[in-house]
Amino acid sequence: MQIPINLPGSVTALMTYVDDAGWTEHAELIVQIMMSSVHPDLESSVAIAAFLPPNVRANVASFLSAILLEGISNEQRYTIFSWTQCWALASLEQ
């Protein structure tokens, strides 16, 4: 995976986890959380993160902190959403 812009470390850690995990339920949960966090028309409960391994939950918490507290640029939002959209579309073919 090549990230063209500077993303928070938690974002790249989650993307790497999903890419390495393949088509798993955990990967799908992460994609849902990430997608709904950067797009106003999508919803996902962050409570689903409880089903993830502890180290992944920590990255989800850091990601949400970056989104809610620090803020991210529109370019970063677009990059995250594009990645999640590509993953979601590709998962339909599996």
Number of C-alpha atoms within 10 A of each C-alpha: 8 5 11 8 9 11 17 14 13 19 20 18 15 20 22 12 16 21 13 10 13 13 16 10 13 19 19 18 19 22 23 20 22 25 23 17 22 20 13 8 8 11 12 14 11 18 8 14 18 10 12 16 10 11 9 19 18 14 18 22 15 16 23 20 13 17 17 11 9 10 12 14 11 10 12 18 19 13 18 22 19 13 17 23 15 10 19 16 10 11 13 8 6 6
